[in-house]
Amino acid sequence: MARTMYRVAEFPEVFADACLRDSTGTLRFISLYGRDGSLMQLHAAMQLGQKDGGVSRIHLVDEADGRRHLVEVGSVDRLVKFAGRLPRQNVFGPLSQVWIYDRALVQLDRPNRIGWALSRRHSQLEDGPGGNDLLDKAWDLTRRLSPVALLDAWRPALQAWCLETRAVDALRVSITDHFVRFISEQVKQGHLVL
């Protein structure tokens, strides 16, 4: 399957193949390709912010249809950069890849019971061939974040409830006290058995 590459409008020599934004449009993760100088220029502009001559937002442009996707940079203090180089013997010459991501994606927020599940697959939150990877990660996070012990036999009922109430919203898992009350009620009613 061919992947779509999006050109970064503000830095035309930089391309993105993956981007994750939260519900407010703020950058959580982006995978970028380009020459070292172009990637360093983009990262430096993000660090400066718009008032100091940098950028506070970027636009990813789909070259196929021209659509622009706005990405708000947000606070750069929470962002981490990881870089690597592609082999020199490739069709495009010396290219690098940079991942810029929010620390929250790799660290659990235990006090607020929030975590993120990431998957390399292009799957939906559904069961079926290849669709379990993200649900498996979401279930693991749910068990790690829940203040009460969860049995694996409860997974179908709890995940259905989480998806319905958006406790699992795409890749974000947020366990609230409402979740704990739901488990208690379901155990009392015999829907979740010990």
C-alpha positions in Angstrom: 0.0 0.0 0.0 1.4 3.4 -1.0 1.6 6.0 1.7 0.6 9.6 1.1 3.2 12.2 1.6 2.1 15.7 2.7 4.2 18.7 1.9 4.7 21.2 4.8 3.5 24.4 3.2 5.8 26.7 5.2 8.8 24.5 4.4 8.3 23.1 0.9 11.4 20.8 1.1 9.9 19.0 4.1 7.3 16.2 3.8 5.2 14.3 6.4 4.0 10.8 6.2 2.2 10.7 9.5 0.7 13.2 11.9 -1.4 12.9 15.1 -3.3 15.9 16.4 -5.4 16.0 19.6 -9.0 17.1 19.6 -8.0 20.8 19.6 -5.7 20.3 16.5 -2.5 20.5 18.6 0.5 18.5 17.4 1.1 15.2 19.3 3.2 13.4 16.8 4.6 14.0 13.3 7.0 12.0 11.1 9.0 14.2 8.7 11.4 13.6 5.8 13.8 16.1 4.2 17.4 17.2 4.0 19.1 17.9 7.3 19.2 21.7 6.8 15.5 21.9 6.0 14.5 19.7 8.9 16.7 21.7 11.3 15.2 24.9 10.0 11.6 23.6 10.6 12.5 22.4 14.1 14.2 25.7 15.0 11.2 27.7 13.7 8.9 25.6 15.9 11.1 26.3 18.9 11.1 30.1 18.3 7.3 30.5 17.9 5.6 33.0 15.6 6.4 36.2 17.6 10.1 35.6 17.3 10.0 34.9 13.5 9.2 31.2 13.8 6.0 29.2 13.4 3.2 28.4 15.8 1.3 26.3 13.2 2.1 24.5 10.0 -0.1 23.3 7.1 0.2 19.8 5.6 -0.7 19.9 1.9 -2.0 16.8 0.1 -0.4 17.2 -3.3 -3.1 15.0 -4.9 -6.1 17.2 -4.2 -4.5 20.4 -2.7 -6.3 20.1 0.6 -4.5 21.8 3.5 -4.5 20.4 7.1 -3.8 22.8 9.9 -1.5 21.6 12.7 -1.1 23.8 15.8 2.4 23.4 17.3 1.4 24.4 20.8 3.9 24.5 23.7 7.2 23.2 22.5 8.4 22.4 26.0 6.4 19.1 25.8 7.9 18.1 22.4 10.8 15.7 21.9 12.7 15.1 18.7 14.2 11.9 17.5 16.1 11.8 14.2 17.7 9.3 11.9 19.2 9.2 8.4 18.1 7.1 5.5 20.7 5.0 3.7 22.7 7.2 1.3 22.1 4.8 -1.6 18.5 5.7 -2.3 16.6 7.3 -5.1 16.2 10.7 -3.4 19.8 11.3 -2.2 20.8 12.1 1.4 17.6 12.3 3.4 16.8 12.3 7.1 13.7 11.4 9.0 12.6 13.2 12.2 9.9 12.3 14.6 8.6 15.1 16.8 6.3 13.9 19.5 4.7 14.9 22.8 6.2 13.3 25.9 2.7 12.3 27.0 2.6 9.7 24.2 5.2 7.6 25.9 4.6 8.4 29.6 1.4 7.6 31.5 -0.3 10.4 33.3 -1.2 8.2 36.3 -2.7 10.9 38.5 -5.2 11.8 35.8 -5.4 8.2 34.5 -4.6 9.1 30.8 -2.4 7.3 28.4 -2.0 7.0 24.6 -1.9 3.8 22.5 -0.1 4.0 19.2 -0.2 1.5 16.4 1.7 1.3 13.1 -1.2 -0.3 11.4 -3.8 1.7 9.6 -6.7 0.1 11.4 -9.9 1.3 13.0 -10.9 0.6 16.6 -12.7 -2.6 15.7 -12.2 -6.4 15.9 -11.3 -8.4 12.9 -8.2 -9.2 10.8 -5.5 -6.7 11.7 -7.9 -4.5 13.7 -7.0 -5.9 17.2 -3.6 -4.2 17.5 -4.9 -0.9 18.7 -7.7 -2.4 20.8 -5.1 -4.7 22.5 -3.0 -1.7 23.3 -6.0 0.3 24.5 -7.0 -2.7 26.8 -3.5 -2.9 28.2 -3.6 0.8 29.0 -7.1 0.6 30.5 -5.9 -2.2 32.8 -2.7 -0.2 33.8 -4.7 3.0 34.5 -7.7 1.6 36.2 -7.8 2.0 40.0 -9.6 -1.3 40.3 -8.4 -4.7 39.0 -9.9 -5.8 35.7 -10.5 -9.3 34.5 -9.8 -10.2 30.9 -13.3 -11.8 30.6 -14.7 -8.3 31.1 -12.8 -6.9 28.1 -15.6 -7.1 25.5 -18.2 -5.4 27.7 -15.8 -2.7 29.1 -14.3 -1.9 25.7 -17.7 -1.6 24.1 -18.7 0.8 26.9 -15.4 2.8 26.6 -15.9 3.1 22.8 -19.5 4.1 23.2 -18.8 6.8 25.9 -15.5 7.8 24.2 -13.4 6.9 27.2 -11.2 5.5 24.5 -11.2 8.2 21.9 -9.1 7.2 18.9 -5.7 6.7 20.5 -6.3 8.3 23.9 -7.4 6.3 27.0 -8.8 8.3 29.8 -10.1 6.4 32.9 -12.5 8.5 35.0 -14.4 7.8 38.2 -17.5 7.2 36.0 -15.6 4.1 34.6 -15.2 2.7 38.1 -18.9 3.3 38.9 -19.8 1.5 35.7 -17.7 -1.6 36.7 -19.2 -1.7 40.1 -22.8 -1.5 38.7 -22.0 -4.2 36.1 -20.6 -6.5 38.8 -23.6 -5.9 41.0 -26.0 -6.7 38.2 -24.2 -9.8 37.2 -23.1 -8.6 33.8 -19.4 -8.8 34.8 -18.8 -12.0 36.8 -15.9 -12.7 39.1 
